């Protein structure tokens, strides 16, 4: 799969279809994609060692991920017996409501999102428990763990998420694809969603205008 880019040269976010979503919807495939996204390229045997699986299993699931355009071989690296794999650049969006409204699509989306959340929650927990011991102040000082609770209308929520997307395009995208000396994997979270069991503030009752 060729890398698709925007006019600015940044990878384009991919809105995956139902067939590709079903191809991704396996716990080990999501884990493999997460590892490649976070740490960079791996061989099937390297992934197997990291994930506690057999190299036969990781090889099979890499081929399935490749078939659906999520991973690709690293050109000019490795041999026929020991190929290196990387994630295809670009974001992945599961926001197609039509897919989520089908039973198969809902089940596949739930599996992928649940596995993603487990993976990033584990990374966050590892940092909160051990980061202060493992990293110097030069790394911990610019790190931040923040939760913001607001009451918003749907229009205000959209305004905030649109602003973050513009920020990501203008600022974060310039760092994608680089691997400078002294750099290490960094994960940035931004979640903005309505709380499921929260009550919506009712509209104020309309009052009759005074007679003129």
HELIX and SHEET records of a PDB file:
HELIX    1   1 UNK A   18  UNK A   24  1                                   7    
HELIX    2   2 UNK A   27  UNK A   39  1                                  13    
HELIX    3   3 UNK A   44  UNK A   51  1                                   8    
HELIX    4   4 UNK A   55  UNK A   67  1                                  13    
HELIX    5   5 UNK A   97  UNK A  100  1                                   4    
HELIX    6   6 UNK A  103  UNK A  134  1                                  32    
HELIX    7   7 UNK A  137  UNK A  140  1                                   4    
HELIX    8   8 UNK A  154  UNK A  167  1                                  14    
HELIX    9   9 UNK A  168  UNK A  172  3                                   5    
HELIX   10  10 UNK A  173  UNK A  175  5                                   3    
SHEET    1   A 2 UNK A  14  UNK A  15  0                                        
SHEET    2   A 2 UNK A  92  UNK A  93  1                                        
SHEET    1   B 3 UNK A  42  UNK A  43  0                                        
SHEET    2   B 3 UNK A  83  UNK A  87 -1                                        
SHEET    3   B 3 UNK A  71  UNK A  78 -1                                        
END                                                                             
